[in-house]
Amino acid sequence: MAEQKRRTRTNIFQTLIETQSSDEQLDLGVVDSDNDPEYNCEGSGSSESESEVVASTSRTKVRPRFRSSVTAKRGGTKKSQPTAESSTRTKSKFRSSMAKEVLDLDVPQTIDSDVDQSDESEPEVDLGTELEVSAVEPDTDTTNKWTENLDRFPTMYPFSGEDGLNLNMIDIHNCSEMSIFHLFMDHSIMKLIKKETNEYAAELAHSDKHKNMAVVKSWKTLTINEMYGFILIHLHMGYLTKLCISDYWTLQDFCSSKFAAKILTRDRFRAILSMLHFSSNRNYIPIDQAGHDPLYKIRPIYEHLQKKFEQVYRPKKQIAIDEAICGWRGRLRFKVYLKDKPTPWGIKMYELCESGSGYVFRFEIYAREPGLSNRPTDVVLRLMEPLLGQGYHLYTDNYYSCPELFTFLMQKQTMCTGTVRANRLGMPREMMKQTLNPGESTFRRKDNLVALKWRDKRDVNMLTSATDPRETVTVTTRNVTNKVKPKVIAEYSRHMSAVDQSDQLLSYLPLKRRTSKWTTKMFMHLLTLTIIQSSILWNKVLAAQQRRRMPLPRFFKNLGKQLTEHFIRARGVTIHRPPPRPVTKASSLLCLDQTKFHCLNSLPETQAQDKPRRDCRVCYERCEGVPSKSLYITKKNSDSSRSVHESDGAEAMCVW
């Protein structure tokens, strides 16, 4: 019976083929290897015998007729001009559909009782596209649709995080500004910097290219106390800004300052700055080899501060994520440009901060590390990992916000609020297309997530899982009083500025110097961030002691003073202050009281002296017991060198 059925269908094929014209052939599914390159079937020869036709028919493959329609619905291909190959493919698809219809014909059969009908075998038809068809079918599931129903919204999770200072590391009743700073820049990290810097200097000393450099030949082993002095001078430079480094050691009266010279000499400071190193070059993997770490040269400092920031303090319920930047205009593979930042060019950092104080709990440097995803969703999940499941409320901007992320965080008992882009996947398209008048708002809800659109000067799109979109507040702005806006937007504006607050505090301490090494630049940025973190924690200690908060400039001065005393004690040298000047007679200060210019008058030349000098009346008349030798410092040449002349009389401090 099966043999008879195949012969009948073959006869139908032959009949259709014979009736075709020579220009428009309709091959009903029989694929010839000589004409159709898409199938690599074995050739069937030129014989028209029945057995060969049947064999050719048994090798027939039929492509489903709906494959081209699926592709068209997906919009995956671009329309192009018809070619010979595309025309052949189109005809092949048409032939396949016709062949399927022929194979499905109900041809009457002569049933032979001697033939077992269970042995019938139909030609195989490849219909393996059910998944593609179902992918384009309309979605009939309405459970995930955006609606206006706000029943049982929002779902609030209780806050269970242990926020505040780590009392195992901080004694709030017996601590100082320097002790808070040493929680981050402790003895271990200073010892590491000293070790790596000395090792790098020794490496250059054995290098044929650098061993004859003056800084290498004169290098002396760096000590930990010198490393503290190096940092102390940088704090001094941040507080007292000058145009160039050498001005901190100059003797010119216009810009002189003696503090840096008391800590380190100028050449020693420059030598430490040029040799500063944080990681050994022996384990460095070049950029063109597998396993390269872009942050290897700064990795020890980076990981140390990451660990310390998390250990010392835990943030309160409201937290925010945003980008920060370390300014850098040199050549660097992961340098970025952020137009909205005060320093647009530099090294980007992701920061998770506490709203209100600006304390950086976790941070991550963007370095295009291989194997590390930089998708905004993945960045948020990495930074939030130790805080998930504790009822925190996260604020993000439109770079991170999306329904997928907020839904996942709600499953981890973390509420979210943030601005969102209208074209994000999963947003309610109909609501995003609505036109609103100023002051109007609309919202949609899906599960535990609400999308809000509010019209101010422009459209503001929000996503939240923690605030009812119908609640409003009245605020006063710079230009408008008693302005009504949704409560979720007011809370977002209040809590989202944590990273901006940290950047603002960083701008007050410009520990920034031109350098040819991006690692030194990043170290100075992290050092400044550490001082800001110490200031925030010190104010929290003062709050625990019920004392008034301390402004950042005052904290900075107190920290510098305490570090200076610590450095002097460790060096074993005391700073001798000059004794106070004796009080002069009132009559001798007559010219000063009259605000006259206090200097020596020029005298005409004599045969004995080319440039005669005489004592100043004000400086000459002193109290009894004043040394009788006076010093006259006069200008010798056009440069900064001086000549000192001694003469009898009282001490004089006039400068010509």
C-alpha positions as CSV (number, residue, x, y, z in Angstrom):
1,M,0.0,0.0,0.0
2,A,2.8,2.4,0.9
3,E,4.5,1.6,-2.5
4,Q,1.3,2.4,-4.3
5,K,0.8,5.6,-2.5
6,R,4.3,6.8,-3.3
7,R,3.8,5.9,-7.0
8,T,0.5,7.9,-7.1
9,R,2.2,11.0,-5.7
10,T,5.1,10.6,-8.1
11,N,2.7,10.6,-11.0
12,I,1.1,13.8,-9.7
13,F,4.6,15.4,-9.6
14,Q,5.3,14.3,-13.1
15,T,2.0,15.6,-14.4
16,L,2.6,19.0,-12.8
17,I,6.1,19.3,-14.1
18,E,5.2,18.4,-17.6
19,T,2.5,21.1,-17.7
20,Q,4.9,23.9,-16.6
21,S,6.3,26.3,-19.2
22,S,10.0,26.5,-19.9
23,D,10.2,30.1,-18.4
24,E,8.2,29.5,-15.2
25,Q,8.9,26.1,-13.7
26,L,7.1,25.1,-10.5
27,D,9.2,22.4,-8.9
28,L,6.9,21.1,-6.1
29,G,9.4,20.4,-3.5
30,V,11.8,18.1,-5.3
31,V,15.2,19.5,-4.7
32,D,17.8,18.8,-7.3
33,S,21.4,19.0,-6.2
34,D,22.5,20.3,-9.6
35,N,20.1,23.3,-9.4
36,D,19.5,24.1,-5.7
37,P,22.8,24.9,-3.8
38,E,21.0,24.9,-0.4
39,Y,20.7,21.1,-0.3
40,N,23.6,18.7,-0.9
41,C,21.7,15.7,-1.9
42,E,23.3,13.0,-4.1
43,G,22.7,13.4,-7.8
44,S,19.8,11.5,-9.4
45,G,21.1,11.0,-13.0
46,S,19.2,11.7,-16.2
47,S,17.2,8.5,-16.3
48,E,13.4,8.9,-16.1
49,S,12.7,5.5,-14.8
50,E,10.1,5.1,-12.1
51,S,12.6,3.8,-9.5
52,E,14.9,6.8,-9.8
53,V,12.0,9.2,-9.6
54,V,10.8,7.5,-6.4
55,A,14.3,7.6,-5.0
56,S,14.5,11.3,-5.8
57,T,11.2,11.9,-4.1
58,S,12.2,10.0,-1.0
59,R,15.1,12.5,-0.6
60,T,12.8,15.5,-0.8
61,K,13.0,18.1,2.0
62,V,10.2,20.6,2.4
63,R,10.8,24.0,4.0
64,P,7.8,25.4,6.0
65,R,5.8,28.1,4.3
66,F,5.8,30.4,7.3
67,R,9.5,31.0,7.7
68,S,9.6,34.0,5.5
69,S,6.6,35.6,7.3
70,V,8.3,35.1,10.7
71,T,11.4,37.0,9.5
72,A,9.2,39.8,8.1
73,K,7.3,40.2,11.3
74,R,10.6,40.4,13.3
75,G,11.9,43.1,10.9
76,G,15.3,41.4,10.9
77,T,16.2,41.9,7.3
78,K,16.4,45.1,5.2
79,K,14.7,45.2,1.9
80,S,17.0,45.1,-1.1
81,Q,16.9,45.0,-4.8
82,P,15.9,41.5,-6.1
83,T,18.8,39.4,-7.5
84,A,19.0,36.1,-9.2
85,E,19.9,34.4,-6.0
86,S,17.0,36.0,-4.0
87,S,14.6,35.2,-6.8
88,T,15.7,31.5,-6.7
89,R,15.2,31.4,-2.9
90,T,11.7,32.9,-3.2
91,K,10.7,30.3,-5.8
92,S,12.2,27.6,-3.6
93,K,10.0,28.7,-0.7
94,F,6.9,28.7,-2.9
95,R,7.8,25.2,-4.2
96,S,8.1,24.0,-0.6
97,S,4.7,25.2,0.4
98,M,3.2,23.6,-2.7
99,A,4.9,20.4,-2.0
100,K,3.5,20.3,1.5
101,E,0.0,20.7,0.1
102,V,0.6,17.9,-2.4
103,L,1.9,15.6,0.4
104,D,-1.2,16.3,2.4
105,L,-3.6,15.2,-0.4
106,D,-6.1,12.5,0.5
107,V,-5.6,10.1,-2.4
108,P,-8.0,7.1,-2.5
109,Q,-6.0,3.9,-2.0
110,T,-6.8,0.3,-3.0
111,I,-6.5,-1.6,0.3
112,D,-4.7,-4.9,0.0
113,S,-5.3,-7.3,2.8
114,D,-1.9,-8.9,2.5
115,V,-0.1,-5.6,3.2
116,D,0.4,-4.7,6.9
117,Q,-0.8,-1.1,7.2
118,S,1.4,-0.5,10.2
119,D,4.5,-0.6,7.9
120,E,3.4,2.5,6.0
121,S,6.1,5.2,6.1
122,E,5.4,8.7,5.0
123,P,8.1,11.0,3.6
124,E,9.7,13.1,6.3
125,V,8.7,16.7,6.5
126,D,11.0,19.1,8.4
127,L,8.6,21.4,10.4
128,G,11.0,22.4,13.2
129,T,9.9,26.0,13.5
130,E,7.1,25.9,16.1
131,L,9.2,28.1,18.5
132,E,9.7,30.8,15.9
133,V,5.9,30.8,15.2
134,S,5.0,31.1,18.8
135,A,7.5,33.9,19.3
136,V,5.5,36.2,17.1
137,E,2.1,35.3,18.3
138,P,0.3,38.0,20.3
139,D,0.8,37.9,24.1
140,T,-2.4,37.0,25.7
141,D,-1.1,37.1,29.3
142,T,-2.5,40.2,31.0
143,T,-0.9,39.6,34.5
144,N,2.1,41.8,33.8
145,K,0.3,44.7,32.1
146,W,0.7,48.3,33.4
147,T,-2.5,49.4,35.1
148,E,-3.8,52.3,37.2
149,N,-4.7,50.1,40.2
150,L,-2.7,51.1,43.4
151,D,-4.3,48.6,45.8
152,R,-1.8,47.5,48.5
153,F,1.0,49.8,47.1
154,P,3.7,50.3,48.1
155,T,5.1,47.2,49.8
156,M,7.5,48.5,52.5
157,Y,10.2,46.4,54.0
158,P,11.5,47.1,57.5
159,F,15.0,48.4,57.8
160,S,17.2,45.8,59.5
161,G,20.7,47.1,58.6
162,E,23.2,47.9,61.4
163,D,24.0,51.4,60.5
164,G,26.5,53.7,62.2
165,L,30.2,53.6,63.4
166,N,32.0,50.3,64.0
167,L,32.6,50.6,67.7
168,N,35.1,47.8,67.6
169,M,37.4,50.1,65.6
170,I,36.5,53.5,67.0
171,D,36.5,54.6,70.6
172,I,34.2,57.6,70.5
173,H,35.3,58.8,73.9
174,N,39.0,58.7,73.2
175,C,39.8,59.6,69.6
176,S,41.1,62.4,67.6
177,E,41.2,63.6,64.0
178,M,44.5,61.8,63.4
179,S,43.2,58.5,64.9
180,I,40.2,58.6,62.5
181,F,42.5,59.3,59.6
182,H,44.8,56.4,60.6
183,L,41.8,54.0,60.4
184,F,42.1,54.3,56.6
185,M,45.8,55.2,56.0
186,D,47.2,52.9,58.7
187,H,50.7,51.6,59.3
188,S,50.3,48.6,57.0
189,I,49.5,50.6,53.9
190,M,52.3,53.1,54.7
191,K,54.7,50.1,55.1
192,L,53.6,48.7,51.8
193,I,54.2,52.0,49.9
194,K,57.6,52.3,51.5
195,K,58.6,48.8,50.5
196,E,57.4,49.1,46.9
197,T,59.0,52.6,46.5
198,N,62.4,51.3,47.7
199,E,62.1,48.3,45.4
200,Y,61.3,50.4,42.4
201,A,64.3,52.7,43.2
202,A,66.6,49.6,43.4
203,E,65.2,48.4,40.1
204,L,66.1,51.7,38.4
205,A,69.6,51.6,40.0
206,H,70.3,48.3,38.3
207,S,68.9,49.5,34.9
208,D,71.4,50.6,32.3
209,K,68.9,53.2,31.0
210,H,68.2,54.9,34.4
211,K,71.2,54.2,36.6
212,N,73.0,57.4,35.7
213,M,70.0,59.7,36.5
214,A,70.7,62.1,39.3
215,V,67.6,61.1,41.3
216,V,68.6,57.5,41.1
217,K,72.3,58.0,42.1
218,S,71.4,60.1,45.1
219,W,68.5,57.9,46.3
220,K,68.5,57.0,50.0
221,T,66.3,54.3,51.5
222,L,62.8,55.6,52.3
223,T,61.5,55.3,55.8
224,I,57.9,55.2,57.1
225,N,58.3,58.5,58.9
226,E,59.5,60.1,55.6
227,M,56.4,58.7,53.9
228,Y,54.2,60.4,56.5
229,G,56.2,63.6,56.0
230,F,55.6,63.3,52.2
231,I,51.8,63.0,52.8
232,L,52.0,65.9,55.3
233,I,53.6,68.2,52.7
234,H,50.8,67.3,50.3
235,L,48.2,68.3,52.9
236,H,50.1,71.6,53.3
237,M,49.9,72.1,49.5
238,G,46.2,71.4,49.5
239,Y,45.6,74.1,52.2
240,L,48.1,76.6,50.8
241,T,48.0,76.6,47.0
242,K,50.9,77.9,45.0
243,L,51.7,77.9,41.3
244,C,54.6,75.4,41.4
245,I,56.1,72.9,43.8
246,S,59.4,74.8,44.2
247,D,57.5,77.8,45.6
248,Y,57.0,75.9,48.9
249,W,60.8,76.0,49.5
250,T,61.6,79.4,48.0
251,L,63.3,82.1,50.1
252,Q,61.7,85.0,48.3
253,D,59.6,87.1,50.6
254,F,56.7,87.4,48.2
255,C,55.8,83.7,48.3
256,S,58.0,82.1,51.0
257,S,56.7,79.6,53.5
258,K,58.9,77.6,55.9
259,F,56.7,74.7,56.8
260,A,57.7,72.3,53.9
261,A,61.4,72.9,54.5
262,K,61.0,71.8,58.2
263,I,59.6,68.5,57.1
264,L,61.6,67.5,54.0
265,T,64.1,69.1,51.7
266,R,62.9,70.0,48.2
267,D,65.1,67.5,46.5
268,R,64.1,64.7,48.8
269,F,60.4,65.5,48.3
270,R,60.9,65.4,44.5
271,A,62.8,62.2,44.7
272,I,60.0,60.5,46.7
273,L,57.5,61.8,44.2
274,S,59.3,60.4,41.2
275,M,59.9,57.0,42.8
276,L,56.4,56.6,44.3
277,H,55.2,53.1,43.6
278,F,52.5,50.8,44.9
279,S,52.9,47.5,43.2
280,S,55.9,45.4,42.1
281,N,56.8,45.3,38.4
282,R,57.9,41.7,38.7
283,N,54.4,40.4,38.6
284,Y,53.0,42.9,36.0
285,I,51.4,41.3,32.9
286,P,51.6,43.4,29.8
287,I,48.5,44.7,28.1
288,D,48.8,42.4,25.1
289,Q,48.9,39.2,27.2
290,A,46.2,37.2,28.8
291,G,45.5,38.0,32.4
292,H,46.4,41.7,32.1
293,D,45.0,43.8,35.0
294,P,44.5,47.5,34.0
295,L,44.5,48.5,37.7
296,Y,47.5,46.4,38.8
297,K,49.7,49.4,39.5
298,I,47.2,50.9,41.9
299,R,45.5,47.7,43.0
300,P,46.9,47.5,46.6
301,I,45.7,51.0,47.5
302,Y,42.4,50.5,45.7
303,E,41.5,47.2,47.5
304,H,42.8,48.5,50.9
305,L,40.6,51.6,50.9
306,Q,37.6,49.6,49.6
307,K,37.9,47.2,52.5
308,K,38.4,50.0,55.1
309,F,35.5,52.1,53.9
310,E,33.1,49.2,54.4
311,Q,34.5,48.1,57.8
312,V,34.6,51.5,59.6
313,Y,31.0,52.7,58.9
314,R,27.6,51.4,57.7
315,P,25.3,53.8,55.9
316,K,21.7,54.7,56.9
317,K,18.6,53.6,55.0
318,Q,18.8,56.1,52.2
319,I,21.7,55.5,49.8
320,A,22.5,56.7,46.2
321,I,24.6,55.5,43.3
322,D,26.2,57.9,40.8
323,E,29.5,58.4,38.9
324,A,32.5,60.4,40.1
325,I,35.7,61.2,38.2
326,C,39.4,61.6,38.9
327,G,40.7,64.3,36.5
328,W,43.3,63.0,34.0
329,R,44.1,64.4,30.5
330,G,47.1,62.1,29.7
331,R,47.1,59.0,27.6
332,L,45.2,56.2,29.2
333,R,43.2,53.3,27.7
334,F,40.2,53.7,30.0
335,K,40.1,57.5,30.1
336,V,36.5,58.7,29.7
337,Y,34.6,62.0,29.0
338,L,31.7,63.0,31.2
339,K,30.4,66.4,30.0
340,D,28.4,67.1,33.2
341,K,31.3,66.9,35.6
342,P,33.5,69.8,36.7
343,T,36.5,67.9,35.3
344,P,35.1,66.2,32.2
345,W,38.2,64.2,31.2
346,G,39.5,61.5,33.6
347,I,39.1,58.1,35.2
348,K,35.5,57.2,36.0
349,M,34.4,55.8,39.4
350,Y,31.1,54.4,40.5
351,E,30.3,55.3,44.1
352,L,27.6,54.1,46.5
353,C,27.1,56.9,49.0
354,E,25.0,57.6,52.1
355,S,22.4,60.3,51.4
356,G,22.8,63.3,53.7
357,S,26.5,62.9,54.7
358,G,28.0,61.9,51.3
359,Y,30.0,59.1,52.9
360,V,31.3,56.7,50.2
361,F,30.5,53.2,51.4
362,R,31.7,51.4,48.3
363,F,33.4,52.5,45.0
364,E,34.6,50.9,41.8
365,I,37.0,52.2,39.3
366,Y,35.9,51.8,35.6
367,A,38.9,50.3,33.8
368,R,37.4,48.0,31.2
369,E,38.6,45.0,33.0
370,P,38.3,41.8,30.9
371,G,35.6,39.5,32.3
372,L,33.9,42.2,34.3
373,S,30.6,43.4,33.0
374,N,30.1,47.2,32.9
375,R,26.4,47.1,32.3
376,P,24.7,49.6,34.6
377,T,22.6,46.8,36.1
378,D,25.6,44.7,36.9
379,V,27.4,47.7,38.4
380,V,24.5,48.4,40.8
381,L,24.3,44.7,41.9
382,R,28.0,44.5,42.6
383,L,28.0,47.7,44.7
384,M,24.8,46.7,46.5
385,E,25.8,43.1,47.3
386,P,26.6,43.6,51.0
387,L,23.4,45.6,51.6
388,L,20.8,43.4,49.9
389,G,18.0,42.0,52.0
390,Q,18.2,44.7,54.7
391,G,15.5,47.1,53.7
392,Y,17.6,49.8,52.1
393,H,16.2,52.5,49.8
394,L,18.4,53.1,46.8
395,Y,18.2,56.2,44.6
396,T,19.6,56.1,41.0
397,D,19.6,58.4,38.0
398,N,18.4,57.5,34.5
399,Y,21.7,55.8,33.6
400,Y,21.0,52.9,35.9
401,S,17.2,52.9,36.3
402,C,15.1,50.3,34.5
403,P,12.1,48.0,35.4
404,E,14.3,44.9,35.3
405,L,16.7,46.2,37.9
406,F,14.0,47.6,40.2
407,T,12.0,44.4,40.1
408,F,15.0,42.3,41.0
409,L,16.0,44.5,43.9
410,M,12.4,44.4,45.2
411,Q,12.8,40.7,45.4
412,K,15.9,41.3,47.5
413,Q,13.9,43.5,49.9
414,T,15.6,46.7,48.5
415,M,13.3,49.6,47.5
416,C,14.3,51.9,44.6
417,T,13.5,55.3,43.3
418,G,15.0,57.0,40.3
419,T,14.6,58.9,37.1
420,V,14.2,56.7,34.0
421,R,14.5,57.1,30.2
422,A,11.3,56.9,28.3
423,N,12.7,54.3,25.9
424,R,13.8,51.8,28.5
425,L,12.7,48.2,27.8
426,G,9.6,47.4,29.8
427,M,8.2,50.9,30.2
428,P,4.5,51.7,29.5
429,R,4.7,53.0,26.0
430,E,1.2,54.5,26.0
431,M,1.9,56.6,29.1
432,M,5.2,57.8,27.8
433,K,3.6,59.1,24.6
434,Q,1.0,61.2,26.5
435,T,1.1,65.0,26.3
436,L,0.7,66.7,29.7
437,N,0.2,70.3,30.7
438,P,2.6,71.9,33.2
439,G,1.8,70.6,36.7
440,E,-0.1,67.5,35.5
441,S,1.1,63.9,36.2
442,T,0.0,60.4,35.3
443,F,1.2,57.0,36.5
444,R,1.0,53.2,35.8
445,R,1.6,50.3,38.0
446,K,2.9,46.8,37.4
447,D,3.3,44.5,40.4
448,N,5.4,46.4,43.0
449,L,6.6,49.0,40.5
450,V,5.1,52.4,39.6
451,A,6.0,54.5,36.6
452,L,5.3,58.2,37.0
453,K,5.3,61.0,34.4
454,W,5.1,64.6,35.6
455,R,5.3,67.8,33.5
456,D,7.3,70.7,34.8
457,K,9.3,72.7,32.3
458,R,9.9,69.4,30.6
459,D,8.7,65.8,31.2
460,V,10.1,64.1,34.2
461,N,9.9,60.3,34.2
462,M,10.3,58.3,37.4
463,L,10.3,54.7,38.6
464,T,9.6,53.9,42.2
465,S,8.8,51.0,44.4
466,A,8.5,52.9,47.7
467,T,6.3,56.0,47.3
468,D,2.7,56.5,46.4
469,P,2.6,58.6,43.1
470,R,-0.6,60.3,44.2
471,E,1.1,62.0,47.2
472,T,2.2,65.6,46.7
473,V,4.2,68.2,48.6
474,T,4.5,72.0,48.4
475,V,8.1,73.3,47.9
476,T,9.7,76.7,47.3
477,T,12.2,76.9,44.5
478,R,14.5,79.8,43.4
479,N,11.8,81.3,41.2
480,V,8.5,79.8,42.4
481,T,7.0,79.7,45.8
482,N,4.4,77.2,46.9
483,K,5.0,74.9,44.0
484,V,3.2,71.5,44.1
485,K,5.0,68.5,42.9
486,P,4.8,64.7,43.5
487,K,6.3,63.6,46.8
488,V,8.5,61.0,45.0
489,I,10.3,63.7,43.0
490,A,10.9,65.9,46.1
491,E,12.4,62.9,47.9
492,Y,14.6,62.0,44.9
493,S,15.9,65.6,44.8
494,R,16.8,65.5,48.5
495,H,18.5,62.1,48.6
496,M,20.1,61.8,45.2
497,S,22.8,64.5,45.7
498,A,25.0,62.3,47.9
499,V,27.7,61.7,45.3
500,D,27.6,65.4,44.2
501,Q,28.1,66.4,47.8
502,S,31.2,64.2,48.0
503,D,32.5,65.8,44.8
504,Q,31.9,69.2,46.2
505,L,33.9,68.4,49.3
506,L,36.7,67.0,47.2
507,S,36.9,70.4,45.3
508,Y,37.7,72.1,48.6
509,L,40.9,70.2,49.0
510,P,42.8,70.4,45.7
511,L,45.6,67.8,46.3
512,K,46.2,68.0,42.6
513,R,49.6,68.4,41.0
514,R,50.7,67.9,37.4
515,T,52.2,64.5,37.0
516,S,53.1,62.1,34.2
517,K,51.9,59.0,36.0
518,W,48.2,58.3,36.3
519,T,48.8,56.1,39.4
520,T,50.1,59.1,41.3
521,K,47.1,61.1,40.2
522,M,44.7,58.4,41.4
523,F,46.6,58.0,44.7
524,M,46.3,61.7,45.4
525,H,42.5,61.5,44.5
526,L,42.1,58.6,46.9
527,L,44.1,60.4,49.6
528,T,41.8,63.4,49.3
529,L,38.8,61.1,49.4
530,T,40.2,59.6,52.6
531,I,40.5,63.0,54.3
532,I,36.8,63.7,53.3
533,Q,35.7,60.4,54.8
534,S,37.6,61.1,58.0
535,S,35.9,64.5,58.3
536,I,32.5,62.9,57.9
537,L,33.2,60.3,60.5
538,W,34.7,62.9,62.9
539,N,31.4,64.8,62.7
540,K,29.5,61.6,63.5
541,V,31.8,61.1,66.6
542,L,31.0,64.7,67.7
543,A,27.3,64.0,67.2
544,A,27.6,60.9,69.5
545,Q,29.4,63.2,72.0
546,Q,26.6,65.8,71.6
547,R,29.1,68.4,70.4
548,R,28.8,70.8,67.5
549,R,29.9,69.6,64.1
550,M,33.3,70.8,62.8
551,P,33.7,72.4,59.3
552,L,36.0,70.8,56.9
553,P,38.7,73.6,56.9
554,R,39.0,73.4,60.6
555,F,39.2,69.6,60.6
556,F,41.9,69.9,57.9
557,K,44.0,72.3,60.0
558,N,43.6,70.1,63.1
559,L,44.6,67.0,61.2
560,G,47.7,68.7,59.8
561,K,48.7,70.0,63.2
562,Q,48.4,66.5,64.8
563,L,50.3,64.8,61.9
564,T,53.1,67.4,62.2
565,E,53.5,66.8,65.9
566,H,53.5,63.0,65.3
567,F,56.1,63.4,62.6
568,I,58.4,65.5,64.8
569,R,58.2,63.1,67.7
570,A,59.0,60.2,65.5
571,R,61.9,62.0,63.9
572,G,63.3,62.9,67.4
573,V,63.8,66.6,66.6
574,T,62.0,69.4,68.2
575,I,61.1,72.6,66.5
576,H,62.7,75.6,68.2
577,R,60.7,78.7,67.9
578,P,62.6,82.0,67.9
579,P,62.3,84.0,71.1
580,P,60.0,87.0,71.0
581,R,61.5,90.3,69.9
582,P,62.2,92.8,72.7
583,V,59.8,95.7,73.0
584,T,61.3,98.9,71.6
585,K,60.8,102.4,73.0
586,A,57.7,104.2,72.0
587,S,59.6,107.1,70.6
588,S,61.6,104.9,68.3
589,L,58.3,103.7,66.6
590,L,57.3,107.1,65.6
591,C,57.9,106.5,61.9
592,L,56.0,103.2,62.0
593,D,53.1,104.9,63.8
594,Q,52.9,107.4,61.0
595,T,52.9,104.5,58.5
596,K,56.0,105.6,56.7
597,F,58.0,103.3,54.5
598,H,60.5,101.5,56.7
599,C,63.8,101.1,54.7
600,L,67.3,102.5,54.5
601,N,68.0,105.7,52.6
602,S,70.5,105.8,49.8
603,L,73.7,107.9,50.5
604,P,76.0,109.4,47.9
605,E,79.2,107.6,47.1
606,T,82.4,108.4,48.9
607,Q,86.1,107.6,48.4
608,A,86.0,104.9,51.1
609,Q,82.7,103.2,50.1
610,D,80.9,102.8,46.8
611,K,77.6,102.1,48.5
612,P,77.7,103.6,52.0
613,R,75.0,102.5,54.5
614,R,73.8,103.9,57.8
615,D,71.8,102.4,60.6
616,C,68.1,102.8,60.6
617,R,66.9,105.0,63.3
618,V,63.9,102.8,64.3
619,C,66.0,99.6,64.3
620,Y,68.9,101.2,66.0
621,E,67.2,102.5,69.1
622,R,66.5,99.4,71.2
623,C,66.1,98.5,74.8
624,E,69.1,97.7,76.9
625,G,70.5,94.2,76.6
626,V,70.0,93.9,72.8
627,P,73.0,92.5,70.9
628,S,75.1,95.2,69.5
629,K,75.7,93.6,66.1
630,S,73.3,94.5,63.3
631,L,72.8,92.6,60.0
632,Y,72.1,94.5,56.8
633,I,70.8,92.3,54.0
634,T,71.3,94.0,50.7
635,K,70.5,93.0,47.1
636,K,73.7,92.0,45.3
637,N,72.6,91.2,41.8
638,S,69.4,90.9,39.8
639,D,69.0,87.3,40.9
640,S,67.8,86.1,44.3
641,S,71.3,85.9,45.9
642,R,72.1,88.1,48.9
643,S,75.1,89.6,50.6
644,V,75.3,90.1,54.3
645,H,77.2,93.0,55.9
646,E,78.0,93.3,59.6
647,S,78.4,96.6,61.4
648,D,78.4,97.8,65.0
649,G,75.2,98.9,66.5
650,A,71.8,97.4,67.4
651,E,70.1,94.7,65.5
652,A,68.5,95.9,62.2
653,M,66.0,94.0,60.1
654,C,65.8,96.4,57.2
655,V,66.0,94.9,53.7
656,W,67.2,97.1,50.9
